[in-house]
Amino acid sequence: MGNVTMNQSGIIRYSALLIFCTSMLMSSIAFGEVNEWESKGNCEMILSEKAEFSPIVYSGAATTMGAHSNVFGNIQSVAATTLGEAAELHGNLLAGAAVTLDKDGFVSGDITAGEAATIGAVSSVRGNLSARTTVFIGAESQISGDLKSGGDAKLGAGASVGGNATAKTSVTLGAHAQVGIDDMDGIGEPLSNVRAFTGPIVLGLNAAVTGDATPGTIISYGMNAIVGSEYLDTTNLKNFTNEADGPVATKKAALTQKQKELADKIVPTYNELATTINSSREFVPGVYHASALTTTAGITLTFRGTGYESEKPDKWFINTDTYTSFGANLIVEVHDAAPGSTIVFNAGSYTTIGANSTLIGTIFADTYITTGENTKIKGIGLDCGGMFATNGAFILVAGSTVGIHGCWVEEQQSKGNNEVEDDADVANCYFAFDPDASNTDYENDVCCEEYGGFHGDNGVEITIT
């Protein structure tokens, strides 16, 4: 991949329904890689086929998002992933095992499940859904893209799939379920097809398919069910492909190496920390170390930089040999930090964050990461931050948030030999969107020059110069 260059810097702002450009700065630093991106309509950002999946949250085991929790960026989980009631993921989800999205849930990108995928009632997935085994879509839920199942695919009453629905065995549409989009405004919506490779297609009462329906055996029609065009030939099974069939590559080796590099940083004697911080205090940029670290509840940790106008970003590294435990109601503040500054917490074992805490930084833990209720974790400024559990689970408890709405992404330049530039030389790859501005008002509409123009929801082209 060629060098990524930008002609100026600016602040990213996204529409709430756009898929975020989630190749985060700390993710690039963590995994030593730079990702390719391509655009597809309405500034919707997706990973190109050659790009490595780049998460803001990584779990070496299972991932759990509690009810009404939010993550702004991609999630990668080696094992199962569960999103609780009304949880929202503004990004893509890649799981090595089953995926469960509870009722009223929302995912703005793609879901890829290494086992079954279950989508609760009245939920929404704006991208594609692929699962290695069975897929069940709850009543009134919507999948905007394609659905692909390595087993059966079942749509509950009133559920819909905007793209194609394909299953290795059977496809069942409940009453009033639909595959395809009604062309109500006459703009020529593409037709969507249903394929069942070895089993039947079962259409419930008033179910509808706008395109073709091709079963492995038979089609069963409920009352008033409609298919745009029916093919009764048997589909050849060898033509079935499924993105979810491939193994989910772990990032264990890369994260283990990164944690070691962080732990090996030289620590000045005066930056050795006691195992308990029991009162509010300040941190100047530098490397800090403790055998273990606990903060008492209700204190404030202030990270004070060298000034916003500083030529180089400020960096804080807090390494612990074992665990890091943040008390409840903790507040982390950052003052006078230059753009692109980072705070990294690196724990030799686990990290816990108490309820109602506000944490700024990126967290690495060898085993698990857990949060209390209503915690907020983000990076400095509008950086999304990151949570990386090398070998264990990640648990985000109810009402908690990782990242913030509209958080921006810094993507590192790549050298010709694919090495990553020093993070002091990070270039900002911004994708701006302002529905209230005219085309000439995009002062901060900076994108990587290689990727051409992008379009916001208002149809205004963002020109790259």
C-alpha positions, 0 to 999 in steps of 0.5 A: 500500500502506498503512503497515505498523505493529507494536505491539512488537519481538521475535526471529523464529524459524522452522521449518526447513521454512518459506519465509522472509519474505525482504523484507530490510532491506538489500534494501529499502534497496538497491531503494527499495521495500517489499513486500506479503506474504500468508500461506497456511497454516502461516506459509508466506510468499510474495510477493503477485502485486503485490509486487516480488521481493526477494532477499538475493542478487542477481546481474547475471549468473550465480549459482553455489552450491557443494556443501553451501552455504546461502543463507537468503533469496531469490536473483535472477539475471539469467542461469543459476543452479546449485546444487551437490550438497546445496546448500540455498536457504531461500527462492525462486529467480528466474533469467533463464536455466536453473536446475540443482539438483544431487542432494540439493539443497533449495529451500524456496520457488518456482523460476522459470527463464527457460530449462530447469530440471533437478532432480537425483536425491533433491532437494526443492523445497517450492514450485512449479517453473516453466520457460520450456522443458524441465523434468527431475526426477531420480529420487526427487526431490520437487516439493511444489507445481505443475510447469509447463514451456514445453516437455517435462516429464519425471519420473524414476523414483520422482519426484513432484509434489504439485500439478499437472503442466502442459507445453506439449508432452509429459509423461512419468512414469518408473517409479513416478513420481507426480503428486498426493498419496496420501490415506492418512489420509483427510483429503481431499487435493486431486486433482492433474492432468496436462496436455500441450497439444500432445503425449502423456502417457507413463506408465511402470511403476506411474506414477500420477496422482491426478486427470485426465490430458489430453493434446494427442495420446494417453496411453501407459500402462505396466504398472499405471499409474493415472490417476484420471480420463482426458480424451481431448479435446485441450487448447486451446493458447491456454489455456496460461500460464506464469509463467516466460515473462515477462522477469526485470526486472533491478535494475541501475538501482536498484543503480547508483543505490544504489551511487552514493549510498553512494559520494557520502557525505562521508568525514571525513579521519581515516576515509580508509583505506590500501589494505591493512589488515595488522593487526587494528583497530576501526571506530567508526560512520561513513563510510570510504573507500579507493581499493582495499582488501585485508585480510591473512589471519587478522586481526580487524576489530571494529565497535564501536557506541555501545551496545545501549541507543542510541536510533538504530542504528549505521551503518558504510559502507566505500566503495572506488573499485575492489575490496575483497578480504578475506583468508582466515580473516578475522573480522569482529566487532560489539560494542555495536551497537544493534538495527537497526545495519548495516554496508555494504561498497560496491565500485566494481568487485569483491569477493572473500572468502577461505576460512574467513572470517566476515563481517558486513555487506551487500555491494554490488559493481559487477561480481562477488562471489566467496567462498572455501570455508567462508565465512560472511556475515550481517548484525548480530545475526540480520539475514540480510545481503545480497550484491548484484552489480550487473553481474556473477556471484555465486559462493558456493563449497562449504560457504559460507553467506549468512545464518543459520538463523532469521535475521529480517527487518526491513521498512521502513514505507512512506509514503503516497507509497511513499517509504521511511522513513529506515533509522533508523526501520525497524519490525520485522516479525517472524514468530515460531514456538515449537513448545514454547510454548503460545498464551499464551507468544508474547511475541515473536509480532509480525507486521504488523497488516494480515496477520492470524494465522499458524500454526506447524507445531504448529497453534497460531495466533499471534494478532496484537493 
